[in-house]
């Protein structure tokens, strides 16, 4: 495995590059001071959905309701109409109402600042819960999605089989000062350069620190 300071060097380079990259919807929500509830619902909507669709769906929904109680005044059919064409919009509409019901019944209508408690909400897994912790509560957490998992294995920083394993490995190895930033930096990097298939290694700012594990073809 690379030396421990390699990841700091990699993130420093990506941070400098990131100023030129498009900010994702969820990152924009954080930058605009969104509530934990809006970050939570926006993250649920973002699953298997393009960024621009997520942004529009989140805006439409929150123009009608901004709190769990307000959301429950909307029918499942109305929520589905508001978030369409987000992927699996009917399933997400059902999950959103379920989330709101549990937030009111169990947490006084507030999103709990606790990963395990959030993971008990419908449609919420560790990736979403960690993102709400970092983007909604500004707390240290490690959100590992497919980009983070793929890239950290590709560069050789971890050797894991699944995102949850990557998160646990990072909790032991990654310096805490990088916990909040690693997801937005690597997601943007993965969308633009370190693609799943045929990554753009020829213009990669961290090529010299990458072991290219599993890369068979690149550009």
Phi, psi and omega in degrees: 000151179297157176303158185299329183281354180298318183295326176295317178297318179298311182293326176299317180293317180293325179298321179292323180288328189298338180299338181263356185266151175294134179280132179291162181303314183292322177294322177296322177300316178298313182296333181267008176073035180297151177290157175305325180295316179294320177299318180299308182293320178298323179291320175299317180294332185286345183296122180056039182220140179295151187301316182292329177290319178300314182300314181293318181295318179297316180297316180298315183295316184280348169288334180269328183203136184244354183227164177302318180295318177296323181294324181288348174283348177266141177286162176301322180294320179294317178299317179300318179296321182290326184265351176299138012259035175305145180302137179054044188298327179290317177297319180292324177298318178295318180295321181298316177295320178296319176300312182297319179299315181290325177298320180287315185289323189250339190227022176064025179082008181244151174286125181286135178280056186214124185297313182297320179294319178294325181292349175275351179281148180301131176075011183247122176247187184296322180300311180297314182298317179296322180293322177294323178298316183282316188270332181264321183252355182056038179253153179292124176201166182237107178269115181248110173254192184296326179294310181299315180299312182296312186293317182292329173286323181296317181282348177091013181285328174226164173229092185224163184257341185212156181305319180297323177294321178297316179303312182295323178293319180294325179299332179271331191248326187283129175305137188299333181295345180260357188300313186288329188269344189294325180292304181300323180292313184285329176295312179298318178297318181291328179286330187256321188236305185273065184290159180300318181242134178051064180295159181274068183295333183292338177237028181276127181287350181238023184304321184291341179257007184256133178273353176055042179298124177081358180278116180256336180215138180217169179243000000 
